[in-house]
Amino acid sequence: MARGNWSTGYMQAAIYAALLTELGYQVSHPADLELPPSNAYLAMAEGEFDFWANSWFPNHRQFLAGEMPDGTLVGDHLTVLGWQMRTGGLQGVLTGKELADEHGIETLDQIVNDPELFGIYDAGDSTPGDGVLQLLGCPEGWGCHLTIDAWIENAGWESVEQLEVGSYDVLIAEAIARDADGVPYIVYSWAPSSYVADLRPGDNAVWLSTSTQSISPSQTEGPSTLDPGQCSADPCNLGWDAADIRVTARDDFLAANPVAATLFESVVISPVDVALQNVAYGLGENTEEDIDRHAAEWIEANRDAVHRWLDAARSAG
């Protein structure tokens, strides 16, 4: 198997590895092959690995549309299955709540087009006063990177750039530090994660609606309604529909392994449990041994459901 190159998905990968091991499979350790989604789906389709548990849809749909050397599409060789976390992935960009409240900020578009607001945010970024608003975005190879670039193009924001330095953790740490110092920031983030325990929507941060009309190709279901105070506008154009977090696997692997396929269809993981593990990870329980232990503890805490999933999988064999 492989896993995604974002730490908030590590425990889920470890859970699937452990459950398959209980079913008698020999499973490579998830950390042995860690990939961004831009590489993972092609590598899976080419047979470099059999599955991963870190698909975010619709974000990752674009990677299934890639073309293989024989003219087929990547998605022709893969199947997305199970509902590990149905609508479990919330994502968007965050900004400081105090500043948003003080200036009546409702949308990112408002910041870009209001000279006073633009100046406030430009003065706080890593190249202050250069007339370019920096959005702390996503590493290249992630679906969110492509989506944010599409926002900028669709809205015609010539004075906005997505800043990425190859590591999301560096970018979110920069936003958290700016928040602590009272310096403006706009940063991409998501839940479940520990990041929203530091930048807390409705407390010291708000999700920032992109514009009054959606400018995002990944938001097709319309604006979201969040709890009061969590977004700068209501309804809120987050820029993404809530993502389904699912398993993707090679078709030939699934055909040869109905036991694994049935397991993939069965497993459900609570986003709250993932968020709690992410907080523990962020507080220092971040070794591979810690992650494996977190997965094992989760399995034991959910043993009744696990027994049902394993029994169903064995019956499929």
N, C-alpha and C positions, 0 to 999 in steps of 0.2 A: 504494500500500500504506500501511498504518499500522504503528505499533509500540506496545508496551506502555510505560507510564510507570514502568518500573523498569529501572535501568541494566544489570542482569545479563542482560537479554534483547536488548540493543542489537546485539551482534555477530551473533547468529543472524539478526536482521532484515537486517543488512547483507550477510550471506552469501547469503540468498535474492535480495536485490536484485541483487547482482553476478552470480549464476548466471542469472537471468532476462535480464539485460543481455547476457550471452554468447549467449543464445538469440535475441537480436534484439529483445527487448521494450524499450520506453521505460518506465522505472520511476521513479516519484516517489521522492525520497529519503526513507527511513524517518523521519527526524527532522522532516519537514514535517508529519506528522500523528501526534502522540503522545497516547494516550488511556488512561484506566483501563478495565478490562474492563466495568464497569457501563455505560459509554457506547459502548464499541467495537462490541459485537455488534449493538446496535440500529442504530448508524450504518452498519455494514456491511450489515445487512439492508435498510436504507433506500436503499442505493446510494451512500453517500458515499465508499466505497472498496471495493476488490475482495477484499483478503485481508490477513491478518497471520500471522506465524509465532510468536506469543507466547501461544498457548492452553495453559492448564494444566487438564487434566481428571483427576479429576472436579470440581475447584474451580469451574471456569467453567460447569459444566452449568446452574447456576441462571439464568445470564443468557440461555441459549437458550430458557428457558421464559417469557420476557417476551412480552407481547401487543402486536401491531402495531395501528395504527389501524383496519385492515380486519378485525380479529378473528383473523387468523392469528398464529401464534407466531413469534418471532424465528428459532428453529431451523428453521422450515419453509422458510426462504430460504437456509440456509447448510449447508455440509457440512464436517465435520471429517475430515481425511485425513492420511496419512503417519504415520511414527513417528520424528519428529526425535530425540526422546529418550524411549524407552519406559521407564517407571518411573524417569525421570531426575530428578524433582523431589522431594527430601526436605524436609519442613518440619515445624516444631513450635515450641515455646518452649524457650529456654535459660535456665539459671541457673548461678551460680558453682559449680564442682565442690568447692572446698575447704569452702564452707559446707554444701553438700549432704552431703558425707562426714562432716563434723563432727557434724551433727545427725541423720544417718540419714534424710535426706529422700528419699522415694521418689515422691511424687506432689504435684501442685499442690493437690489436694484436702486433703492433709495440712497444707500450709502454711496454707490458708484456715481450717481447723478447729482447729488447734493454737494457742492464744492466745500461747504463747511465740514460735513461729515467725512467726505473723502480726505480732506486735509488732516482730520483727527486720526483717522486710521493709518494714513500714509506716514504720519509722523511717528507712529509706534512700530513700524515694521523694520526689517533688518537693513533696509536701505532708505532711511527716512528722507522725506521731502523730494524724492526723485520723480514724483508724478505718476508712480505705478503702485497700485494697490496689490499687496501680496496676500494671497489666500493660501494658508497652510493646508496643503491638500494631501494627495496620495502618492505613494511610490509608483513609478512606471511599472506596468505589468499587472496592475490591479484594475478591475472594472471601474472603480470610482474615479481613477485618474482620467480615463477616457470620457466619463460622464461630465466631470467638471470642465474639461477642455471643451466639451460640446456646449455647456452652459455659456461659456465665455464667447464662443463663436456665434451661437444662436442669438444671444442678447446684444452682440456687437460691442462688447466691453473691451475696447482697444487699450484701455489703461489698467487692465487687470491681468495678473499673471498667477498661475498656480505654482507655488514654491514647493519643490520636492528635493530632498537631499539623499534619497536612497533608503532612508529608514523612517518609518512612521513614528517610531518611539521618540526619535529626535524632535520631530515636528510637534507632537503632542506635549512633550516636555517643555518646548519653547512656549506653547500656548499657556500651559499651567504656570510657568514662571512669569509670563506677562500678566496673567490674572492676579497672581500674588502681589505684583508690583503696581497694579492699577493701570497697566498699559493695554491699549486696545489690541484685539486679536480677532481673526476669523479662522476657524480651524475645522476641518472635516473630522467627524468622529462617528461612532456607532454604538449600539447596544444590542446584545449583552456584551459588556466590557467593564473593566475597572476604570476606564477613562471617564465615564460619566459619574464616577464616585468622586472625582476631582473637580471636573467641570459639570456641575449638577443642574440640569435643566429645571427651571422654576426656582432655583436658589441663587447661585452665583453666576449662572449662565442661562441662555435661552437658545433653543433651536431657531435658526434664522431663516425665515421664509425667503425663497429665492426672488420672487416677484409676484405681482398680483395675478399674472397668468403664468402657467408652467412653461419653462424654457428647456425642460429636461426630456431627453428621449427615453429615460428610464422611469418616468412617472406617467403612467398611462391610465391609472385608476382614479385620478383626480386628487385634490388636496386632502390632507389628513386632518383629523380633529384630535388634538392632544388634550391632556389635562390642563385646566386653566393655569396660565402663567408659564407653561413650558415652551411655548413658541412665541415669536415676536408678532405673529398674526394669527387670526382665526377666521376661516380655515387656513391651514399652513401648507404651503408648497415646499415640502422638504427637498424635492428634487429626485426622490426615489420612492417607489412603492415599497411597503414593508416587505422584506425579502423572506422567501422560504429557504431555510437551510436544509440541504438534502444530501443524499449520497449520489455520486455518479460512478458508474462502473462500465467496464468493457462488455459488450454484448456476448462475446464468446466465453468470457469468464462466467457470466450469469447463466448462460445456457448449460455450461458444464458443472455449475455449482448451485443447484436449486436451494440447498441449505443456506448458503450465504445470501442468496437473493431474497429468501423469505425473511431472514434476519434484517436485512437492509430495509425491507418494507415495514417491519414491525417497530423498530426502535423509536422512541419518543423521549426527548430530553428537555427539561424545563429551562427556559432562558434564565430564570432566577437562579437556578443551581449553577449555571455557567457563569453568571455574573459574580456570584459569591466566590467561586473558584478563581475567577480572574482577579478579584481583590486580593485573595491569599497569594496568588502568583505575584501580583504587583508589590506586595509587602515583603517579598523575599523568598517565598516557597516556589522557586522557579527553576530548580534542576529537573532533569528528565526523571530522576527518581521521585521527586515531589509530584510531578504530573502523573506518573503511573500510579502513585499512591492515591492521589485525588480521584483518579478514575476508579480504582479498586474500592475506595470508600463510597463513591457514588453507587457503584454496582451493588454493594452490600446494603446500602440504605434503600435501594429500590429492588430488592431481591424478588419480591412477589411478581412484579412486572417482568423482571428479567427471566424468571422461570417460565412465564407464559411465552415470551419471545423465543427462548431456547427450545421449548417443547414444540412450538409451531415450526421452527426451523428444522428440527430433527425429523418431524413428521413429513416434511417436504422431501427428505432424502429417501 
